[in-house]
Amino acid sequence: MVDDFLKQQGLVLRTTLLPPPPRPDLAAPAALSANGRRAFETYLTSPPHKAFAFAPDGSFGWQTARRTKEAAKSGALSACQQHAVNCNIAFVDDAPAH
């Protein structure tokens, strides 16, 4: 039924999937362990709004798919602070935090 409707509107289904969006060109914080770098790679390809926090000892936390940047930042800090007290937001969405 949907296919017929689309055809009547001059629209057709794609035969191939659209390519994924490009990966942001951001380097993982140097303090991260192998596990932290894997988490950072997942963070990079996750949808907004998102934030990544880490501490100098390599502890980290991140949140993704939040309604606002502030909610993502708050969640990332909270997740990081479960493992360290000196966490800072390093990235928000696809840019370094300021």
Secondary structure as UniProt FT lines:
FT   HELIX           2..8
FT   TURN            9..10
FT   TURN            30..31
FT   HELIX           34..44
FT   STRAND          51..54
FT   TURN            56..57
FT   STRAND          60..63
FT   HELIX           69..80
FT   TURN            81..83
FT   STRAND          88..92
FT   TURN            93..94
FT   STRAND          95..96
//
